[in-house]
Amino acid sequence: MWFLVLLALLVVGAILVYNKLVRLKVQADNAWADIDVQLKRRHDLIPNLVETVKGYAGHEKDTLEGVVEARNKAMSAQGPAARGQAEGQLTNALKSLFALSESYPQLRAVESFRQLQDTLNSIEDAVQNARRYYNAVVRDLNTRIQQFPSNLVAGMFGFHPREFFTLGDESERAVPEVEF
């Protein structure tokens, strides 16, 4: 009799642990989807920004091509680590573009350029918030996968730790500064 009670408790415990792992996995998937949406918005905005700058500073071809190339790499990157590295390079390219805009006062005065910069800044904030939430959920999931007795259930059902979404080095971590 006591054996059946113990077995029932173990089964219920395993079910509870499994459900917690599933909930964290779904939250991590959802958080990654939020990051993906914000990055897509960012990637969609960049061609408009480049075209606006091209009208005023078209002879700065290297900077403009660098932004487009960094955007293309960021769009094709897969996984949090590769995506973070590519997004860091894109951020640096955008910094160069905004630094270039400082040399052209007539460009800074264009309303569409200012709106694009403002939109990009709000997207950068949204990406930062989504990244912070994703990393918190991944931390919780990875911790749960490694803790006893969750690690037993995670191993049986194939749960694996997730990668954090981080940018490459410290110089890539800053949001592009925009000054008018």
C-alpha positions as CSV (number, residue, x, y, z in Angstrom):
1,M,0.0,0.0,0.0
2,W,2.7,2.5,1.0
3,F,4.5,1.6,-2.2
4,L,1.5,2.7,-4.3
5,V,1.3,6.0,-2.4
6,L,5.0,6.6,-2.9
7,L,4.7,5.8,-6.6
8,A,1.6,8.1,-7.0
9,L,3.5,10.9,-5.3
10,L,6.5,10.4,-7.7
11,V,4.2,10.4,-10.7
12,V,2.4,13.6,-9.6
13,G,5.8,15.2,-8.8
14,A,7.1,14.3,-12.2
15,I,4.0,15.7,-13.9
16,L,4.3,19.0,-12.0
17,V,8.0,19.3,-12.9
18,Y,7.3,18.5,-16.5
19,N,4.5,21.1,-16.7
20,K,6.8,23.7,-15.2
21,L,9.5,22.9,-17.8
22,V,7.0,23.1,-20.6
23,R,5.6,26.4,-19.3
24,L,9.2,27.9,-19.2
25,K,10.0,26.5,-22.7
26,V,6.8,28.1,-24.1
27,Q,7.6,31.4,-22.4
28,A,11.2,31.3,-23.9
29,D,9.8,30.6,-27.4
30,N,7.3,33.5,-27.0
31,A,10.0,35.8,-25.7
32,W,12.3,34.9,-28.7
33,A,9.4,35.6,-31.0
34,D,9.0,39.1,-29.4
35,I,12.7,39.8,-30.0
36,D,12.3,38.6,-33.6
37,V,9.4,40.9,-34.2
38,Q,11.3,43.9,-32.9
39,L,14.4,43.0,-35.0
40,K,12.2,42.7,-38.1
41,R,10.8,46.2,-37.5
42,R,14.4,47.4,-37.1
43,H,15.5,45.7,-40.3
44,D,12.5,47.0,-42.2
45,L,13.2,50.6,-41.1
46,I,16.8,50.6,-42.2
47,P,16.3,50.8,-46.0
48,N,14.1,53.9,-45.5
49,L,16.8,55.5,-43.3
50,V,19.5,54.7,-45.9
51,E,17.5,56.1,-48.8
52,T,16.8,59.3,-46.8
53,V,20.5,59.7,-46.1
54,K,21.5,58.8,-49.7
55,G,19.5,61.8,-50.9
56,Y,21.7,64.2,-48.9
57,A,25.0,62.3,-48.6
58,G,25.0,59.9,-51.5
59,H,28.7,60.2,-52.0
60,E,29.3,58.6,-48.6
61,K,28.9,55.2,-50.3
62,D,31.0,53.1,-48.0
63,T,29.0,54.0,-44.9
64,L,25.7,53.4,-46.6
65,E,26.9,50.1,-48.0
66,G,28.2,49.1,-44.6
67,V,24.8,49.6,-43.1
68,V,23.1,47.6,-45.8
69,E,25.6,44.8,-45.5
70,A,25.3,44.7,-41.7
71,R,21.5,44.6,-42.0
72,N,21.6,41.7,-44.5
73,K,23.9,39.7,-42.1
74,A,21.6,40.4,-39.2
75,M,18.6,39.3,-41.1
76,S,20.2,35.9,-42.0
77,A,21.8,35.2,-38.6
78,Q,20.3,32.1,-36.8
79,G,20.2,31.5,-33.1
80,P,20.6,33.9,-30.2
81,A,24.5,34.0,-30.2
82,A,24.8,34.6,-34.0
83,R,21.9,37.0,-34.0
84,G,23.4,39.0,-31.1
85,Q,26.8,39.2,-32.9
86,A,25.2,40.3,-36.1
87,E,22.9,42.8,-34.4
88,G,25.9,44.3,-32.6
89,Q,27.6,44.9,-36.0
90,L,24.4,46.5,-37.3
91,T,24.3,48.8,-34.2
92,N,27.9,49.9,-35.0
93,A,27.0,50.5,-38.6
94,L,24.0,52.6,-37.6
95,K,26.3,54.6,-35.2
96,S,28.5,55.4,-38.2
97,L,25.4,56.5,-40.2
98,F,24.2,58.8,-37.4
99,A,27.7,60.2,-37.0
100,L,27.7,60.9,-40.7
101,S,24.4,62.7,-40.4
102,E,26.1,65.2,-38.0
103,S,28.1,66.4,-40.9
104,Y,25.0,67.3,-42.9
105,P,22.9,69.9,-41.0
106,Q,20.3,69.9,-43.9
107,L,19.8,66.2,-43.4
108,R,19.2,66.6,-39.7
109,A,16.6,69.2,-40.5
110,V,14.5,66.9,-42.7
111,E,11.4,65.8,-40.8
112,S,11.4,62.3,-42.3
113,F,14.9,61.6,-41.2
114,R,14.2,62.8,-37.6
115,Q,11.1,60.6,-37.6
116,L,13.1,57.6,-38.7
117,Q,15.7,58.2,-36.0
118,D,13.0,58.5,-33.4
119,T,11.3,55.3,-34.6
120,L,14.7,53.5,-34.6
121,N,15.4,54.7,-31.0
122,S,12.0,53.4,-29.8
123,I,12.6,50.1,-31.6
124,E,16.1,49.9,-29.9
125,D,14.3,50.3,-26.5
126,A,11.8,47.6,-27.4
127,V,14.6,45.2,-28.4
128,Q,16.4,45.9,-25.2
129,N,13.2,45.2,-23.1
130,A,12.4,42.0,-25.1
131,R,16.0,40.8,-24.8
132,R,15.9,41.4,-21.0
133,Y,12.7,39.4,-20.7
134,Y,13.9,36.6,-22.9
135,N,17.2,36.3,-21.0
136,A,15.2,36.2,-17.7
137,V,13.0,33.3,-18.9
138,V,16.0,31.5,-20.3
139,R,17.8,31.9,-17.0
140,D,14.8,30.4,-15.2
141,L,14.5,27.5,-17.7
142,N,18.2,26.7,-17.6
143,T,18.2,26.8,-13.8
144,R,15.2,24.5,-13.7
145,I,16.8,22.1,-16.1
146,Q,19.9,21.9,-14.0
147,Q,18.2,21.6,-10.5
148,F,17.4,18.3,-8.9
149,P,14.9,16.6,-9.4
150,S,13.9,18.7,-12.4
151,N,17.1,17.6,-14.2
152,L,15.9,14.0,-14.1
153,V,12.6,14.9,-15.8
154,A,14.3,17.3,-18.2
155,G,16.8,14.5,-19.2
156,M,14.0,12.0,-19.8
157,F,12.0,14.4,-22.0
158,G,14.8,16.0,-23.9
159,F,14.8,19.6,-22.5
160,H,18.0,21.4,-23.2
161,P,19.4,24.7,-21.9
162,R,18.9,27.7,-24.2
163,E,21.4,30.3,-25.3
164,F,21.2,33.8,-23.9
165,F,20.7,36.7,-26.4
166,T,23.7,39.0,-25.8
167,L,25.6,41.4,-28.0
168,G,29.2,40.8,-28.8
169,D,31.5,43.2,-27.0
170,E,31.0,46.3,-24.8
171,S,31.3,48.8,-27.7
172,E,28.3,47.2,-29.3
173,R,26.0,47.4,-26.2
174,A,25.2,51.1,-26.4
175,V,22.1,52.3,-28.1
176,P,23.0,54.6,-31.0
177,E,23.2,58.2,-29.8
178,V,21.2,60.7,-31.8
179,E,21.8,64.4,-31.3
180,F,20.1,67.2,-33.2
